[in-house]
């Protein structure tokens, strides 16, 4: 017997907001085949698709956040480079004038 046979049912687990883990999927498969008809497998596939969509959205948000941070850093490096260039030019001019 698995935890699925003793502790919960498929429909109760599907109502639970927690994301399904890989262990949940593995634990459900044999139990679903024995307990429910093919439509339950379809529900499981739908739930997996929904979680994949949620994961994609989280990945997209993380990528956008990284992109924004990268843009800020690029801007700062751009101005830092100009600052170093101007400072170098001033130092070269001062060195030439002192000769």
C-alpha positions in Angstrom: 0.0 0.0 0.0 1.1 3.5 -0.7 0.4 6.8 1.1 -2.3 7.4 -1.5 -4.3 4.3 -0.5 -4.2 5.3 3.2 -4.1 9.0 3.7 -5.9 10.7 0.8 -7.7 10.4 -2.4 -6.9 11.8 -5.8 -9.7 14.3 -5.8 -8.7 15.6 -2.3 -5.1 16.0 -3.4 -6.2 17.9 -6.5 -8.1 20.3 -4.3 -4.9 21.0 -2.3 -3.1 24.1 -3.5 0.4 22.8 -2.9 2.3 22.0 -6.1 2.6 18.3 -6.9 6.0 16.9 -6.4 7.6 14.3 -8.6 7.1 11.8 -5.8 3.4 12.7 -5.8 3.2 11.9 -9.5 5.0 8.6 -9.1 2.9 7.7 -6.1 -0.3 8.5 -8.0 0.2 6.6 -11.2 -0.3 3.0 -10.1 -3.0 4.1 -7.6 -4.9 6.0 -10.3 -4.8 3.1 -12.7 -6.3 0.8 -10.1 -8.8 3.3 -8.7 -10.1 5.6 -11.4 -10.9 5.5 -15.0 -8.9 7.1 -17.8 -10.4 10.6 -17.1 -8.5 10.8 -13.8 -5.3 10.4 -15.8 -6.5 13.3 -17.9 -7.1 15.4 -14.8 -3.5 14.6 -13.7 -2.1 15.6 -17.0 -4.2 18.8 -16.9 -2.8 19.6 -13.4 0.7 18.9 -14.6 0.1 21.3 -17.5 -1.2 24.0 -15.1 1.9 23.6 -12.9 4.2 23.8 -15.9 2.4 27.0 -16.9 2.9 28.4 -13.4 6.6 27.4 -13.5 6.9 29.1 -16.9 5.5 32.3 -15.5 7.8 32.2 -12.6 10.8 31.6 -14.9 9.6 34.5 -17.1 9.4 36.8 -14.1 12.8 35.8 -12.9 14.2 36.3 -16.4 12.6 39.8 -16.7 14.0 40.7 -13.2 17.5 39.5 -14.3 17.2 41.5 -17.5 16.2 44.7 -15.6 19.1 44.2 -13.2 21.4 43.6 -16.1 20.2 46.8 -17.9 20.9 48.8 -14.7 24.3 47.3 -14.3 25.1 48.0 -18.0 24.1 51.6 -17.6 26.3 52.0 -14.6 29.3 50.4 -16.3 28.7 52.7 -19.3 28.9 55.8 -17.1 31.8 54.4 -15.1 33.7 53.8 -18.3 33.2 57.4 -19.4 34.2 58.6 -15.9 37.5 56.7 -16.1 38.1 57.9 -19.6 37.6 61.5 -18.6 39.8 61.1 -15.5 42.5 59.5 -17.6 42.3 62.3 -20.2 42.6 64.9 -17.4 45.6 63.1 -15.9 47.3 62.8 -19.3 46.7 66.5 -20.0 48.1 67.5 -16.6 51.1 65.3 -17.1 51.8 66.9 -20.5 51.4 70.4 -19.1 53.8 69.8 -16.2 56.6 68.8 -18.6 
